[in-house]
Amino acid sequence: MLGNFYNQILENVVLPLGDKIEGGGCMPWLRQYRKEQWFSAEQLRDLQYNRLSNILEYARTKVSFYKNFPASLSDPFEDIKQFPILSKAKINENLDQLLTVPKEKLIAESSSGSSGLQGTVYMDRSAQASLRAMQLLWFEWSGYRIGDSILQTGMSLQRGFIKGMKDYLLNTAYIPAFNLEPANLESILRVVGKNPRQYLFGYASSLYVLAQTAIDLGISTIKFKYAVSWGDKMFSHYREAIRRAFGCETLDLYGCSEGAMIAAQCPEGQFHLATNQCYIEVVDDEGQPVPDGNIGKVLATRLDNFAMPLIRYYVGDLVEMEPLDHKRCDCGRQMPLLRRVIGRDTDIVVTRSGKRMIVHFFTAIFEHVAEICQFKVVQKNLDEMEIHFIRNGNFGQATIAKLENQIHSHLQERFPIHWVEKHQISPTSSGKPQIVQSFLKQTLN
């Protein structure tokens, strides 16, 4: 009863007050998305039709990058095909022409993700609040309510006062996904055993490492209602380890750091597309649509970021769509279904002492280093790793020294690094640059 009262106070008093202070309006967006998730297929299509039409027309009239494009067609689902495909490189080259508001007044979002390519996109507070609201809605699909206790892994190096206050108010125990050595994980698990949490949130690979550590140590008393994962691919063996260790199922979220919330799993295991916030195309190598049920590449169009319309952004993943005539999900939601995210295996770099570095260990460090525009980590044995890189701007030995210091500091171990300069780093078959390539899969498994 007390917990339910706190949930209500947070949702009806504390968070609306935060909206007034910060601006943007997360709670109004959340209430809207709660209603829209139960729309009929026809209502959802009409909603997407109107929002897509609005963003395309706005781009033509307000965004200089699109000002000389062909006149709009009556059907936005056909009209969008006249727009070019946006890559990170194209965004970086035309950033000022894609903005409708000076970037100093906007919120910058890192677009490095797990691709290793540097880039930044911008949004206003309303668009950022919309993202938060969609994520909260997806959390609710697990049974979560605002204020329920959470154990969350993440990549913020410094939580700071504001984030620390949010963690406190939202009942979140935040653990960085950097220090994944067994001793540190054991300490975390012992604390959670004494102070139980209701939900487990975070990067898929870090949740897996946490679960596997619990199994290895024979810790079987920690249970969660649900785990919710994002950031990298949730493999079946990850899911099974979490189920075995913590007695809960896992819901997986799929999106990209450029601000596209693409799809999320419901408790029935189906991936539902967020058609009210994002328009998705699945295309072949030539940018032509592929039939539902066939593998294709993802293009994402954000429907509510008018400060920097992101139209036909090439995410870099391979997916399969379910045909529209596929049986509706038993959860009752009628959004189109994503059959599966192909993606690629995100490897984990491991030291001989047993410390582990997931892909986001590296992206959280490299994403703010302008002197390197792309990188890839290669591990061939337990005693060292290579970092392949493409230099940019004022690169020098000081850059390498700075990066090595940060890596060793967060790892808390001196681990030999061999730096290999490249003129080109080839992508995977999905077209997405691979950030970690490990040749130790048998060792890790």
C-alpha positions in Angstrom: 0.0 0.0 0.0 2.8 2.4 0.9 4.6 1.6 -2.3 1.5 2.2 -4.4 1.1 5.6 -2.6 4.7 6.6 -3.5 4.1 5.6 -7.2 1.1 7.9 -7.3 2.9 10.8 -5.6 5.8 10.4 -8.1 3.5 10.3 -11.2 1.0 12.9 -10.1 3.1 15.4 -8.2 6.9 15.0 -8.4 7.4 14.2 -12.1 4.8 16.9 -13.3 6.8 19.4 -11.2 10.0 18.2 -12.9 8.3 18.8 -16.3 7.6 22.4 -15.3 11.2 23.0 -14.2 12.9 21.2 -17.1 10.3 21.8 -19.8 9.4 19.2 -22.4 6.5 17.5 -20.8 7.4 13.8 -20.3 4.2 13.0 -18.3 1.8 14.4 -21.0 3.6 12.3 -23.6 3.4 9.2 -21.4 -0.3 9.6 -20.9 -0.8 10.0 -24.6 1.3 7.0 -25.5 -0.5 4.9 -22.9 -3.7 5.5 -24.9 -2.2 5.1 -28.3 -0.8 1.7 -27.6 -4.3 0.3 -27.6 -5.4 1.9 -30.9 -6.7 -0.3 -33.6 -4.4 -1.1 -36.6 -6.4 1.4 -38.7 -6.1 4.2 -36.0 -2.4 3.6 -35.7 -1.9 3.8 -39.5 -3.9 7.0 -39.7 -1.9 8.5 -36.8 1.4 7.6 -38.5 0.1 8.9 -41.8 -0.6 12.3 -40.3 2.6 12.6 -38.3 4.7 11.4 -41.2 3.0 13.9 -43.5 3.6 16.7 -41.0 7.3 16.0 -40.5 8.0 15.7 -44.3 6.2 19.0 -45.0 8.0 20.7 -42.2 11.3 19.4 -43.5 10.6 20.8 -47.0 9.6 24.2 -45.8 11.9 24.8 -42.8 15.0 22.7 -43.3 17.5 24.1 -45.7 19.0 20.7 -46.5 15.6 19.7 -48.1 14.6 23.0 -49.7 15.2 22.0 -53.3 13.6 18.6 -53.1 10.7 17.5 -55.3 7.1 18.7 -54.4 5.3 16.5 -52.0 3.1 13.6 -53.1 -0.4 13.1 -51.7 0.6 9.9 -49.9 3.5 10.4 -47.3 4.3 6.7 -47.5 5.3 7.2 -51.1 6.5 10.8 -50.7 9.2 9.7 -48.2 10.9 7.6 -50.9 11.9 10.9 -52.6 14.1 11.8 -49.6 17.7 10.7 -49.5 19.0 8.1 -47.1 20.9 9.7 -44.2 24.1 8.2 -43.0 26.2 9.4 -40.0 28.7 10.8 -42.4 26.0 12.8 -44.3 24.6 14.1 -41.1 28.1 15.3 -40.0 28.7 16.9 -43.4 25.4 18.8 -43.4 24.7 19.3 -39.7 24.0 23.1 -39.9 21.7 22.6 -42.9 19.6 20.0 -41.0 18.9 22.1 -37.9 15.9 24.5 -37.6 17.1 25.9 -34.3 20.6 27.0 -33.3 22.3 24.0 -31.8 23.3 26.0 -28.7 19.6 25.9 -27.7 19.2 22.2 -28.2 20.1 19.0 -26.5 23.0 17.0 -28.1 22.7 13.3 -28.2 25.7 11.0 -28.9 25.2 9.0 -32.1 28.2 6.7 -31.7 26.2 3.8 -30.2 28.0 0.5 -30.9 29.0 1.5 -34.4 32.2 3.3 -33.5 31.5 6.2 -35.9 31.4 9.6 -34.2 28.4 11.9 -34.7 25.9 14.0 -32.9 22.2 14.7 -33.4 20.1 17.4 -31.7 16.6 17.7 -30.3 14.6 20.1 -28.2 13.2 19.3 -24.8 9.8 18.2 -26.1 11.4 15.6 -28.4 13.7 14.4 -25.5 10.6 14.1 -23.2 8.9 12.1 -25.9 11.8 9.6 -25.9 11.7 9.3 -22.1 8.0 8.7 -22.2 8.2 6.0 -24.8 10.9 4.2 -22.8 8.8 4.5 -19.6 5.8 3.0 -21.5 8.0 0.1 -22.6 9.2 -0.4 -19.0 5.5 -0.6 -18.0 5.0 -3.6 -20.3 7.1 -5.5 -17.8 4.7 -4.5 -15.0 7.0 -1.7 -13.8 5.4 1.4 -12.3 7.2 4.7 -11.7 8.9 4.4 -8.3 9.3 0.6 -8.2 12.8 -0.4 -7.1 15.4 -0.9 -9.9 18.9 -2.3 -10.2 20.3 -0.6 -13.4 23.5 -1.0 -15.2 24.7 2.0 -17.3 27.5 3.9 -18.8 27.3 7.4 -17.2 30.8 7.9 -15.8 29.7 10.5 -13.3 26.1 10.5 -12.1 26.3 14.1 -10.7 23.8 15.8 -8.4 20.8 15.9 -10.8 21.2 12.3 -12.0 21.8 11.2 -8.4 18.6 12.9 -7.3 16.7 11.2 -10.1 18.2 7.8 -9.1 17.1 8.5 -5.5 13.5 9.6 -6.3 13.0 6.8 -8.9 14.3 4.2 -6.4 17.2 3.2 -8.7 20.4 1.6 -7.6 22.7 2.5 -10.5 25.9 0.4 -11.1 28.3 1.4 -13.9 28.8 -1.3 -16.5 32.5 -0.6 -16.6 33.8 -2.6 -13.7 32.6 -6.1 -14.5 35.3 -8.0 -12.7 34.1 -11.0 -10.6 35.0 -9.4 -7.2 33.1 -6.2 -7.9 30.1 -8.1 -9.3 30.1 -10.4 -6.2 30.0 -7.4 -4.0 27.1 -5.9 -5.9 25.2 -9.2 -5.8 25.7 -9.6 -2.0 24.3 -6.1 -1.4 21.3 -6.8 -3.6 20.8 -10.0 -1.8 20.4 -8.0 1.5 18.5 -5.1 -0.2 16.2 -6.7 -2.8 15.2 -4.8 -6.0 12.0 -5.5 -8.0 13.4 -4.9 -11.5 16.7 -5.4 -13.4 17.4 -2.9 -16.2 20.4 -2.3 -18.4 22.6 -3.3 -21.3 22.0 -6.9 -22.4 25.6 -8.1 -22.2 26.1 -6.5 -18.7 22.9 -8.2 -17.4 24.2 -11.5 -18.8 27.6 -11.1 -17.1 25.9 -10.2 -13.8 23.6 -13.3 -14.2 26.5 -15.6 -15.1 28.5 -14.4 -12.1 25.6 -15.2 -9.8 25.4 -18.7 -11.3 29.2 -19.2 -11.0 29.1 -18.1 -7.3 26.1 -20.3 -6.5 24.0 -17.2 -5.5 20.4 -18.3 -6.0 18.4 -16.1 -3.6 18.2 -12.9 -5.8 15.0 -12.7 -7.7 13.5 -10.0 -9.9 10.0 -9.6 -11.3 11.4 -8.8 -14.8 14.6 -7.8 -16.6 14.5 -5.1 -19.3 17.5 -4.9 -21.7 18.7 -2.5 -24.3 21.8 -1.3 -26.1 23.2 -4.5 -27.5 21.7 -7.8 -28.7 19.8 -10.0 -26.2 21.0 -13.5 -27.3 19.1 -16.6 -26.3 21.9 -17.7 -24.0 21.9 -14.3 -22.3 18.1 -14.7 -21.7 18.5 -18.2 -20.3 21.3 -17.2 -17.9 19.1 -14.3 -16.6 16.2 -16.7 -16.2 18.3 -19.3 -14.4 20.1 -16.8 -12.1 17.2 -14.4 -11.2 14.1 -16.4 -12.0 12.6 -13.8 -14.3 11.9 -13.3 -18.0 13.5 -10.5 -20.1 11.9 -7.9 -22.3 14.2 -6.4 -24.9 14.0 -2.9 -26.3 15.3 -1.9 -29.7 16.3 1.5 -30.8 19.3 3.7 -31.7 21.0 6.5 -29.8 20.1 9.0 -32.5 16.7 9.1 -30.8 14.7 6.5 -32.7 12.7 4.2 -30.4 12.0 1.5 -32.8 10.4 -1.5 -31.1 9.9 -3.3 -27.8 9.0 -6.8 -26.7 5.7 -7.3 -24.8 5.3 -10.2 -22.3 4.2 -12.4 -25.2 7.7 -12.1 -26.7 6.6 -10.1 -29.8 8.4 -7.0 -30.9 5.9 -4.1 -31.5 7.0 -1.2 -33.6 6.5 2.3 -32.1 4.6 3.5 -35.2 3.3 6.5 -33.4 6.8 7.9 -32.8 8.9 6.4 -35.6 8.4 5.4 -39.2 10.5 2.3 -40.2 11.5 1.2 -43.7 13.2 -2.1 -44.4 15.2 -1.9 -47.6 17.8 -3.7 -49.7 21.3 -2.6 -50.7 19.9 -0.2 -53.3 17.4 1.3 -50.9 14.4 -0.4 -52.3 11.7 -1.9 -50.0 12.0 -5.6 -49.3 8.9 -7.8 -48.9 7.8 -8.5 -45.3 9.4 -11.6 -44.0 12.6 -10.9 -45.9 15.8 -9.6 -44.3 16.6 -6.0 -45.0 18.3 -2.9 -43.6 16.6 -0.4 -41.3 15.8 3.2 -42.2 14.3 5.2 -39.3 12.3 8.5 -39.5 11.6 10.2 -36.2 8.1 11.7 -36.3 8.4 14.3 -33.5 11.8 15.9 -33.6 11.2 19.2 -35.5 14.4 20.8 -34.3 16.4 18.4 -36.4 14.2 16.2 -38.6 15.9 12.8 -38.9 14.4 11.3 -42.1 15.4 7.9 -43.5 18.3 7.5 -41.1 20.4 4.4 -41.9 20.6 2.6 -38.5 22.9 -0.2 -39.7 21.0 -3.3 -38.5 19.4 -6.1 -40.4 15.9 -7.0 -39.4 12.8 -9.0 -40.6 9.3 -7.7 -40.5 6.3 -9.9 -39.9 3.7 -9.7 -42.7 0.8 -7.4 -41.9 -1.7 -10.3 -42.1 0.2 -12.1 -39.4 -1.9 -13.2 -36.4 -2.3 -10.3 -33.9 -0.4 -10.5 -30.7 -2.3 -12.0 -27.7 -1.3 -8.9 -25.6 -3.9 -7.0 -27.5 -1.6 -4.4 -29.1 -2.0 -4.0 -32.8 1.2 -2.3 -33.9 3.0 -4.0 -36.7 5.4 -6.7 -35.6 9.1 -7.0 -36.0 9.9 -10.7 -36.5 13.5 -10.4 -35.4 16.5 -8.2 -35.1 19.5 -9.9 -36.9 22.1 -7.4 -35.8 25.4 -9.0 -34.9 27.1 -10.7 -31.9 28.5 -8.0 -29.5 31.6 -9.5 -28.2 33.1 -9.0 -24.7 36.8 -8.4 -24.2 38.1 -10.3 -21.2 41.4 -10.1 -19.4 43.3 -13.1 -18.0 42.4 -12.0 -14.5 38.7 -12.3 -15.4 37.7 -8.6 -15.9 35.3 -8.0 -18.8 34.7 -5.1 -21.1 31.4 -4.8 -23.0 31.1 -2.7 -26.2 29.8 0.3 -24.2 32.9 0.3 -22.1 34.7 1.6 -25.1 32.0 3.8 -26.7 31.5 5.7 -23.5 35.2 6.7 -23.6 35.7 7.2 -27.3 32.5 9.0 -28.1 33.9 12.3 -26.7 37.3 12.0 -28.4 37.1 14.1 -31.6 40.7 13.2 -32.6 39.5 9.7 -33.5 36.6 9.4 -35.9 36.3 5.5 -35.9 37.7 2.6 -34.0 37.6 -1.1 -33.6 38.8 -3.3 -30.7 40.4 -6.7 -31.7 41.3 -9.4 -29.1 43.3 -12.4 -30.2 44.5 -13.6 -26.8 43.9 -13.0 -23.1 47.0 -10.9 -22.6 46.5 -7.9 -24.9 44.2 -6.2 -27.3 44.5 -4.1 -30.5 42.7 -0.9 -31.1 42.4 -0.1 -34.8 41.6 3.6 -35.4 41.1 6.3 -38.0 42.6 9.6 -37.0 40.8 12.9 -37.2 41.9 16.5 -36.7 44.6 17.1 -34.0 45.4 13.5 -33.3 48.7 12.8 -31.6 50.5 10.7 -29.1 48.8 12.7 -26.4 45.5 11.3 -27.6 46.7 7.7 -27.2 48.1 8.5 -23.8 44.8 10.0 -22.7 42.7 7.1 -23.9 45.0 4.5 -22.4 44.9 6.3 -19.1 41.0 6.3 -19.2 40.8 2.6 -20.2 43.3 1.5 -17.5 41.6 3.7 -14.9 38.1 2.3 -15.5 39.4 -1.2 -15.9 41.7 -0.8 -12.8 44.3 -2.9 -14.5 47.2 -2.3 -16.8 46.3 -4.2 -19.9 48.6 -4.0 -23.0 47.1 -2.1 -25.9 48.5 -2.1 -29.4 47.4 0.9 -31.5 47.0 0.3 -35.2 46.3 3.2 -37.5 43.9 2.5 -40.4 42.7 4.4 -43.4 39.5 2.3 -43.5 37.7 -0.1 -41.1 35.5 -2.5 -43.0 31.9 -3.0 -41.7 30.2 -6.3 -41.0 27.8 -7.8 -43.5 25.0 -5.7 -42.0 26.8 -2.6 -43.2 27.4 -1.6 -39.5 31.0 -1.0 -38.4 32.0 -3.6 -35.8 33.4 -2.2 -32.6 34.6 -5.4 -30.9 36.0 -8.4 -32.7 37.0 -11.2 -30.4 38.7 -14.5 -31.4 38.1 -15.9 -27.9 34.5 -17.1 -28.2 35.3 -20.6 -27.0 37.1 -19.1 -24.0 34.3 -16.8 -23.2 31.6 -19.4 -23.5 
